[in-house]
Amino acid sequence: MAFPIQSSKPARHALDGVLLLDKPLGLSSNEALVRAKRLLLAKKAGHTGTLDPLASGLLPLCFGEATKFSNDLLNASKCYEATLVLGACTTTADAEGEIIQSRSVKCELKAVHEALARFRGEIWQVPPMYSALKRDGKPLYEYARAGLTLERAARPVTIEKLELISCTLPAQAQTDPCATGTLQIRVQCSKGTYIRVLAEDIGEALGCGAYLGALRRTGVGVLKLTDAISLERLASAEHPARLTHLRPTDTLLSTYSTIQLTAVLAHRFKQGQRLPAELMLESACINLPPSAAAALVRVYDEKSQFLGTARLTEKILAPERLIANS
């Protein structure tokens, strides 16, 4: 008599929400996602943009319905704390690469402050060869590993804040030409900014070269590292306690203005119907800046249940992404 084979794997569940993870060094974003997904016994999960294995810090993870809104965080500004090693350059512009050049560190603190000032505001960066940007369907790092260097166009990025946390420089009487220094900086920047490239460019501005020694992401939009949990702490908790760290699905959209619909309008919205703007003005509760045009908004029903996102113009409220079975 044949018996059914029983799986020893625990059952996965449909979970909806956002986990703010403090990713450790050495793990890729995908590896961290897989571990968190396993710990929460979740069926569906995704992340909101990668963080390099050599970087630690805030990695927002999306589960279930929240994955629909993961792209909405890609354009958010990012905050980092970075350590720059002065006096050397590497093949990858970070600590993972081989040192290809060493130079004396002769700058003083005044020069450091002057150099940092040059990189505030909108600047132009040339993407590094060791990056995931694609050329002819292949990421640039594959060309770099093959010993090829391709032309890359400079791109504009914005350094919103750039602050010096600490600075260690060799004494000016230092006779060792190989003596290095370090800068610890705090950066708030736009999407697409490479902190490795920023480190390299600051090193060039100081005349001694530099590479990124360590990187920790402390913020993504309004989300903060101080609210994140580590994989170690998550693993040490009982399963019900792990689930308490899941935040609501609309956590990713906290900067969006809100619209609260009546029961009748909410029903029509959930069916994917575009709603005339005059109905909004007559019966919906709108929290929208007066200057906003074609604004993306969060939409809720009269019980404050999140329904999804929409684009609001002067004439219409058009659904964009809807929560299933809301």
C-alpha positions, 0 to 999 in steps of 0.5 A: 500500500502506497503512502503519500510523501509528507513534506518536512517544509513548513507551510508558506502563507500569504503575508502583506506588509513591509519589513525594514531589515538591517542587512548585514555585511557579506550578504547580497540583497537577494540572499537577505530577502530569501532568509527573511522570507523563510523566517516569516514563512511568506509566499511572495516577497521582493525588495525595493532596490539592491544594496551591495554585499559590502554595504550594510544597513536599511533594506526595505523588503516587501511582502504580498500586496506590498510588492506592487508598490516596491518601485515607488520607493526607487526614486526616493533619496537615500542616506548613507554613512561612508568611510573613505580610505585616502591615499590609494585607489582600487580596481573597483573603487571599494575595498573589494578591489585590488590596490592599483595606485598609492599616493601620499596624503598631504592634505589638511582639514581645511582642504577636506572641507573645501573638497566636500563643498564642491560635491554638494548639489547637482554633480555629474558622475561617470558610472563605474565599470563594476556596476550592474548597468547593462550594455548590449544586454550584459552588465558592465561588471562582466566586461570589467572582469574580462579586462575591458573598459567601455566608454560611459556617459556622465550622468547628473545626480544630486548630493542633497547633504554631505557632512564630515563626521570624522577625519584622520589624516597623517601628520604633515611630518609623516615621512612614510609615503604609504601612510593613509588617512580616513574620512567618515562622511554622511551623505543624502543623495538622489537615486542613481548616485554611486557612493564608490564614485563619490569616494573616488572623486573626493580623493582626486579633488584632494590629490591623494586618491581614495576608495570606499572602505565601508558603507552603511545605508541609514535611510530610504525616503522617510524610512530610517535604519533606527526602525529596522531589525537584523536577521539575527534578532528576527531569527531569535524570535518566535514566529508570531513575534516575527510577524509583529515587525511587518509594517502596513503595506502603505508604509512605502507611500507615506510621502504621498497625499491621501484621498478618503472615499465614501463607500459608493466611490470606494466601490467604484474605485475598487472596480478600476473605474476612473472617477470624475474630479467633481465627485472628489470635491463633493464627497471625498476627503482630500489631503493634497497640496494646492499646487499639486498637478497630476499627483500620485495619491494614496486612496482609502475607503471611509473605514481608512482601509488602504485601497491602492494608488491613483493619479489625481488631475483637475478632471479625474482620479485614475486608479494605478495600482489596487490592493487585491480583495480590498 
